[in-house]
Amino acid sequence: MTSLPGSGLRVALFATCFNDTMWPETPRAVVTVLERLGVSVDFPLEQTCCGQMFTNTGYAREALPLVERFADVFEEYDAVVAPSGSCVGSVRHQHAGVARGCGRPALADRATAAAGKVYELSELLIDVLGVTDVGATFPHRVTYHPTCHSLRMLRVADKPLRLLREVRGIELVDLPEAEECCGFGGTFAMKNSDTSVAMGADKAQHVRETRAEVLVAGDNSCLAHIGGLLTRQRSGTRVMHLAEVLASTERDFAAANELGGPPYAAGARDGREATA
Amino acid sequence: MSGTFLGMPSFQAAAKEALGNAQQRRNLEHATRTIRGKRAQVVAELDDWEGLRRTAAAIKDNVLTHLDSYLLQLEESLTRAGATVHWASDAEEANRIITGLVRATGTDEVVKVKSMATQEIGLNEALEEAGIRAWETDLAELIVQLGHDRPSHILVPAVHRNRAEIREIFLREMGQVGAPPPAVLTSDPRELAEAARVHLREKFLRARVAVSGANFAVADTGTLVVVESEGNGRMCLTLPETLISVVGIEKVVPRLEDLEVFLQLLPRSSTGERMNPYTSTWTGVTPGDGPQDVHVVLLDNGRTDALADSVGRQALRCIRCSACLNVCPVYQRVGGHAYGSVYPGPIGAILNPQLRGTTSEVDQSLPYASSLCGACGDVCPVGIEIPDLIVHLRTRVVDEHRGGVPSGEQLAMKGAAWLFADHRRWEKAQKGAELGGRVLGGKDTIGRLPGPLAAWSDARDAPTPPAETFRTWWKREKGGRR
């Protein structure tokens, strides 16, 4: 294999503030997958947050400096990847509007240009690199939840499923009512927690109907909500980001079997083990 | 009937109560799921649904941009056709005009065609105060009225009721206000419909005044259009001597040909039918045929306020199909009453705060009654970007609260924005998370969170932070690269 699909490509990773802090295993998995495909990955340290939480709660003025920071940090790159449909959705669909609404038309133009280079992970893999088989192995029964913003804001359609179908050993089962919102909705989960939980309870029920071991999605925020319900119910089903499934290889399983558990799984966070 | 929503609690509080109503949730889930499936099927039959949507949006946007001239044209056409045009700036003025018109006929009752505009202005209550009884003739509105209930859906206002409940309402209430139901009545829909038919027939034949709304008002001909399923509307529109129609000023379309677009979009989006059973059109007075005394009340009631908002005005494209309600996961679970308005669901979340303003607790809470899942925007037949408008109105609510003593939320948002404004600050904050992760050791989730965070942990375990952020790992492992 002399030429890998990503050879010569320099991609900036936008980890997203949530993943950077709470789920580092996800951006690490993105690095693993992309480097395996020959991509050179950068992580500009000046990045913080896309501002989605502020924008969607009504705090556009607080989001504005983050819109500017995003353009400052990422506009020099040819391509930017983020493991979150929701954050990419905010960059692509909201950044220019926030700038315009705050009376910054020049920034709106910069935001539009920067947003044009930002891809959600499945988009980068399929649309830019042209691969569906990323060389992953994941011998588990899996069901996939298409998150609302990846589905209806980014229109990724079946791209994540096309990637999952190529994973060695995977048993992929359909999730009933898959396209219905899980009820997370950012601050909606707190402001309207009762309705959010009612929606999440139905989603969790559908997940359990599939008898999958692992629920996979492209947004850890939605997974925290559904997963929080599943663990509260002691359901025995775990949640996992798409990137982590795609990063898993046969070698990981061989190593993990010796340690007595699968890699990247709940309870086996590398960062935590490093300090244990 | 209590049709007024003043003093309604915020959406959050009302939703909590509604979520506990098991029967209602069952009824709503069944009804919305059924109608959602029917809609998807008939929409898929058309080759160019997107083209129709775009055309409809363009027609409506043109009307909204030139609303002043289209309204004057409509007034001229209506007057030429023998109708009398009245202008009402708000609900009170509209109710005063209509009450006066009914009184002038010397009657003390009216029959009503299902109409959102008259629900919006609380006409029934205003007439009742003036000693005039208003009889709803749409089957679902009749159920709501007889049940001393409030509508919970734009198209099917009794969607929260099932057959057994309707039977019980008919048996208890019908005889007190007119022809009673048969002594033996089952919950078979045909029997229930027959009971309503007999009950309403008496009122149709007696009534001298009818009140309607209109789905469309054609500017160049002065033609009003009512789209319905039961034919009860047509009875009202043809039998009485006097017909009073309350029409929101955004209902204008320029030409009769424009109906071609809307009459394809509306039934498919609302009832999931290719075509609705009854489409009635009338142009002023036709001598010797139908009502000879025809009035049209053009209603503003906050619409020009919405028009003044260059982003928010999109909501005035709405043709009241209720597709956004049927597809909304929040509406499906909570139902319509929690929205505190005759306009519930996603369209209610963007329409009410614009028509009524954002001074009340409920109107401030409505833009937050959404998980921003985007399903509503996808089905809207006139292409209203509902999620974007929801965010827009949240921004308005937040901005209106700036300047006073900051709330907990405002402080939290300001604090978070300050942290994110500089990556070095943000990294320091992350160190705290890492410390927390180390303290919590091997725990992946936590069951109880303190203070306001309990809203999360009451029903959901919460994730714990890892001992090492991605950033720390990157610096250690790949630091030389960047």
Interface residues (C-beta under 8 A of the other chain):
Chain A: A15 C17 N19 D20 T21 M22 W23 P24 E25 P27 R28 V31 D42 F43 P44 L45 E46 Q47 T48 C49 G51 M53 F54 T55 N56 T57 G58 Y59 A60 R61 E62 A63 P65 L66 R69 Q94 G97 G101 C148 H149 L151 R152 M153 E179 E180 C181 G183 F184 G185 G186 T187 F188 A189 M190 K191 N192 S193 D194 T195 S196 V197 A198 M199 G200 A201 A224 H225 G227 G228 L229 T231 R232 A266 G267 R269 G271 R272 A274 T275 A276
Chain B: F11 Q12 A15 K16 L19 P329 V330 R333 V334 P367 Y368 A369 S370 S371 L372 C373 G374 A375 G377 D378 D388 V391 R394 T395 R396 V397 V398 D399 E409 M413 K414 A416 A417 L419 F420 A421 D422 H423 W426 Q430 A433 G437 R438 G441 G442 D444 T445 G447 P452 L453 A455 W456 D458 A459 R460 D461 A462 P463 P465 P466 A467 E468 T469 F470 R471 T472 W473 W474 K475 K478 R481 R482
